Structures are given as C-alpha cells and as structure tokens.
Amino acid sequence: MIEIDGSQYSGSGTIVRQAVAFSALTGQPVHIVNARTRRPKPGLRHQHIRVVQAIGELVNGTAEGLSPGSQEIIFRPGTLRIGRRYLWDIGTAGSTTMLGLGILPVLAFASSSVNVELRGGLFQDCAPSVFHLQHVMLPLLHRMGLEVELVMERPGYVPRGEGIVHLAVQPVRKPLRHLRIEEPGMVTRLWGIALSSHLEKRHVSERMADAAQEVLEERGIGPTSTCNTTGSPCSPAQSWRCLPISVRECVWGRIKPAP
C-alpha cells in the first residue's frame, strides 16, 4: 500500500483526488494521511468525499474514512468496470468542476463512451469555474487526445449549489500525446462570458459585458463577449469570466468577480 502525506505542498484536495484516481488506474491501494490539513477547515468536505465515492464506483473499489473532517483515507481499487451513464450529486455548493477533473483520468480509459451528470456548485471563488473547464482545460486535453463534451444545463452558485453539468467522455483509443507549454505566447484575442440568473429585467449580463468592454477598450483592448441569462433555482447571482487566447492556441482563463 502506498502511503501519501496530504499535507505536502499546498495540502489541497487535489492530492486526494489525484491519489485516488491514480490508485484506480494502477490497481495499487493508497493510504492518505493529513488530508487537507493546512486548510482553514481541515479534512474532507463533501466534494472530496463524492470524488472518492465516484471513482470507487467506477472501479468497484472500497474506501475507509469517508466522513466530513476526516484526514485519513484508505482506498482499495477493484476492477475497472465502467458503465454507460452516471449521476453524482455533491449535495452542497462544492465544486463540480473539481469532481469532473477527478474522475476524467479514470473515464478516459473506459471501454466505451460514458455520459455523466454532475450536480453541485459551478462557480466558486477558490475553484475553477465550469467555463474554465469548458474553455481552458478541455481544449488542452483535446490536444492530448481526450475527447470530452461539456454542457451546462443549469448554473449553481454559493451557498446552495444545485448546478447541473453534463460530460460526454469518449474513450482513449491510443496513447495520449504529451503536451509541453512553457510560455503563454502573445494574446491574439480576448473574449468573455457574462452570466446571470433571475436578473433578466435588470439586464445584468448586458451591463456586465458593457462595463467590461468599456474598461478594456480604454486600455486599447477590443474584447468580444457573450451574454447569458439563466433561470437557476438559486438566488439571483452573476458572474463574469475573461478568457484571453494566445498565439499558441491556448486559452488562459482568469476568474473575474462580477462588477
């Protein structure tokens, strides 16, 4: 059994997610201690528990220590037997994008295409948004040979969550290509997404896009923007995402707070 100290580096939940994913792919059990011990609220939270449970379901694995606040986990993978359709609900506003990134390495090696529905939070201050996953991470993974289609059915915000995102993952048929990007390159285009929920009458999406465009044009930058208004079950909320595109065909996402 491989021993992993979850307090290393930033001590984030990424150590838990990646350790369990690699355990599932290699068939080697892992014992994780000090999980998220450096965080203001140490130990597992609902989104980390759901990742471990989801990966366990994909490989018929077993896990010990899956409870909120737990800092010690034992994961024993079984046989990779992935079905065709799954639904995982975090139950809170925890990050669905991090859940998606946690299961993607395992789903990539399924024997057939897999459709996944994830429920939870899609926009948080300390996690990549669903737009970052869709427009930054997935295009890079596509260049490596992984085909994933993402559709946001409903946005989910803090504190209630309740967002819905769908992933359609095609299995990898040949070895993934390596990707080496050491420099961002010159920005050739700048565009953004202005999203709001239950704020149609106040034209919040349009106002965010116009305000951002004015600021950028003052600096000699001419962005293009997309305005989206949705009817989420959550309370009124808004979000602005700015995505510069470089000559190296990379999208470098940056989360911007709504004005």
C-alpha positions in Angstrom: 0.0 0.0 0.0 1.3 3.4 -1.0 1.5 6.0 1.8 0.7 9.6 0.9 1.1 12.7 3.1 -1.7 15.0 2.2 0.0 18.0 3.9 2.7 18.2 1.2 3.0 21.3 -1.0 -0.3 23.3 -0.6 -2.0 20.4 1.2 -5.1 20.8 -1.0 -7.9 18.4 -2.0 -6.1 17.9 -5.3 -3.7 15.4 -3.6 -6.7 13.4 -2.5 -8.4 13.4 -5.9 -5.3 12.6 -7.9 -4.0 9.9 -5.5 -7.3 8.1 -5.6 -7.5 8.4 -9.4 -4.0 7.1 -9.9 -4.8 4.3 -7.5 -7.8 3.3 -9.5 -5.7 3.3 -12.8 -2.7 1.4 -11.4 -4.6 -1.0 -9.1 -2.5 0.0 -6.1 -4.2 0.8 -2.8 -3.4 4.1 -1.1 -3.3 5.3 2.5 -3.7 9.1 2.7 -3.0 10.9 5.9 -3.2 14.6 6.8 -5.7 15.2 4.1 -6.3 19.0 3.6 -4.6 19.6 7.0 -3.4 23.1 6.0 -6.9 24.3 5.0 -9.0 26.6 7.2 -11.4 23.7 7.5 -9.1 20.7 7.6 -10.1 17.3 6.3 -12.5 16.1 3.8 -15.5 18.1 2.7 -18.5 16.8 0.7 -16.9 17.4 -2.7 -13.8 15.3 -1.8 -15.9 12.5 -0.4 -18.0 12.4 -3.6 -14.9 12.2 -5.8 -13.6 9.2 -3.8 -17.1 7.5 -3.9 -17.4 8.2 -7.7 -14.0 6.7 -8.5 -14.8 3.8 -6.2 -18.0 3.1 -8.1 -16.1 3.2 -11.4 -13.6 0.5 -10.3 -15.6 -1.4 -7.7 -13.3 0.0 -5.0 -13.7 0.3 -1.3 -12.8 3.3 0.9 -12.4 3.9 4.6 -12.5 7.2 6.4 -15.0 8.9 4.2 -16.7 11.4 6.6 -16.6 15.2 6.8 -13.5 16.4 8.5 -11.7 13.1 8.2 -7.9 13.5 7.5 -7.1 9.8 6.9 -8.4 7.7 4.0 -7.7 4.2 2.8 -8.7 3.4 -0.8 -8.5 0.0 -2.3 -9.3 -0.2 -6.0 -11.0 -3.1 -7.7 -11.5 -4.0 -11.3 -12.2 -1.2 -13.9 -15.8 -1.8 -14.9 -17.3 1.5 -16.2 -20.9 1.7 -17.2 -22.5 4.0 -19.8 -24.2 6.6 -17.6 -23.7 8.1 -14.1 -25.2 10.8 -11.9 -23.2 12.2 -8.9 -24.6 14.9 -6.7 -22.3 16.6 -4.2 -25.3 17.8 -2.2 -23.7 21.2 -1.5 -22.2 24.1 -3.5 -18.9 22.1 -3.6 -17.1 22.3 -6.9 -18.5 20.1 -9.7 -15.5 21.0 -11.9 -13.0 19.5 -9.5 -15.2 16.5 -9.2 -15.1 16.3 -13.0 -11.4 16.7 -13.2 -11.0 13.9 -10.5 -13.0 11.3 -12.5 -11.8 12.2 -16.0 -8.5 10.3 -15.8 -10.5 7.1 -15.0 -13.3 7.7 -17.5 -10.7 8.2 -20.2 -9.8 4.5 -20.1 -13.4 3.2 -20.3 -14.2 0.6 -23.0 -17.0 2.8 -24.5 -18.3 6.3 -24.3 -19.7 7.5 -20.9 -22.2 10.1 -20.1 -22.0 11.8 -16.7 -24.3 14.2 -14.9 -22.7 16.2 -12.1 -24.6 18.3 -9.6 -23.3 20.9 -7.1 -21.6 24.3 -7.4 -20.3 25.6 -10.7 -19.0 28.9 -9.6 -16.8 29.5 -6.5 -14.1 31.9 -5.5 -11.5 29.2 -4.9 -12.1 26.6 -7.6 -12.1 26.7 -11.5 -15.5 27.6 -12.9 -17.3 25.4 -15.4 -16.3 27.9 -18.1 -12.6 27.4 -17.2 -13.1 23.6 -17.5 -15.0 24.0 -20.8 -12.8 26.6 -22.5 -9.4 26.1 -20.9 -8.8 22.6 -19.6 -10.9 20.5 -22.1 -9.3 22.1 -25.2 -5.8 21.3 -23.8 -6.9 17.7 -23.1 -8.3 17.5 -26.6 -4.8 18.3 -27.9 -3.6 15.4 -25.9 -6.2 13.1 -27.4 -9.0 13.1 -24.9 -12.5 13.9 -26.3 -14.9 15.4 -23.8 -18.1 17.4 -24.5 -19.4 19.6 -21.7 -22.9 21.1 -21.5 -24.0 23.3 -18.6 -27.7 22.7 -18.0 -28.0 24.9 -15.0 -25.6 27.2 -13.1 -25.1 26.7 -9.4 -23.8 29.3 -7.0 -22.6 29.5 -3.4 -24.2 28.8 -1.0 -26.9 26.5 -2.4 -25.2 24.9 -5.4 -27.8 22.9 -7.4 -26.0 23.5 -10.6 -26.0 20.7 -13.3 -23.3 19.9 -15.8 -23.2 17.1 -18.3 -20.0 15.4 -19.6 -19.8 13.1 -22.5 -16.4 11.3 -22.5 -15.0 9.3 -25.4 -12.5 6.5 -24.5 -8.9 7.0 -25.4 -8.0 4.6 -28.3 -4.3 5.2 -28.4 -1.6 6.6 -26.1 -2.2 10.2 -25.0 0.1 12.8 -26.7 2.4 14.7 -24.4 1.8 18.5 -24.1 4.6 20.9 -23.4 3.7 24.6 -23.0 6.3 26.7 -21.2 5.3 30.1 -22.5 1.8 31.6 -22.9 2.6 33.4 -26.1 1.1 36.7 -27.3 -2.6 37.3 -26.7 -4.4 37.5 -30.1 -8.0 37.6 -28.9 -9.9 38.4 -25.8 -13.4 37.4 -25.1 -15.6 36.9 -22.1 -18.9 35.4 -20.8 -21.3 37.4 -18.8 -23.7 35.1 -16.9 -26.6 36.0 -14.6 -29.6 34.2 -13.1 -33.0 35.6 -12.3 -31.8 39.1 -13.3 -33.2 39.4 -16.8 -35.3 42.5 -16.1 -32.3 44.3 -14.7 -30.2 43.4 -17.8 -27.3 42.4 -15.6 -25.5 40.3 -18.1 -25.6 43.1 -20.7 -24.4 45.7 -18.1 -21.5 43.5 -17.0 -20.4 42.9 -20.6 -20.7 46.6 -21.5 -18.8 47.7 -18.4 -16.0 45.2 -19.0 -15.8 46.2 -22.7 -15.5 49.9 -21.8 -12.7 49.3 -19.3 -10.8 47.1 -21.8 -11.3 49.5 -24.7 -9.8 52.3 -22.6 -6.7 50.2 -22.5 -6.7 49.6 -26.2 -8.1 46.1 -26.0 -11.2 45.1 -28.0 -12.8 42.1 -26.5 -15.9 40.2 -27.6 -18.4 39.0 -25.1 -21.3 36.5 -24.8 -24.2 37.4 -22.6 -26.2 34.5 -20.9 -29.2 34.8 -18.7 -30.5 31.7 -17.0 -33.3 30.6 -14.7 -31.4 28.9 -11.9 -33.3 27.6 -8.9 -30.9 29.6 -6.7 -31.0 33.2 -5.6 -30.0 36.0 -8.0 -26.3 35.8 -8.9 -23.9 36.9 -11.6 -20.5 36.0 -13.0 -18.0 37.4 -15.5 -15.2 35.3 -17.0 -12.4 36.8 -19.1 -10.6 34.4 -21.4 -7.5 35.6 -23.4 -6.4 33.4 -26.3 -2.7 33.3 -27.2 -0.9 32.5 -30.5 -0.1 29.1 -29.0 -3.8 28.2 -29.3 -4.2 28.1 -25.5 -7.0 29.7 -23.6 -5.7 31.1 -20.3 -8.7 31.6 -18.0 -8.9 34.1 -15.3 -11.8 34.4 -12.9 -13.1 37.9 -12.5 -15.6 39.0 -9.9 -18.9 40.4 -11.1 -19.0 44.2 -11.1 
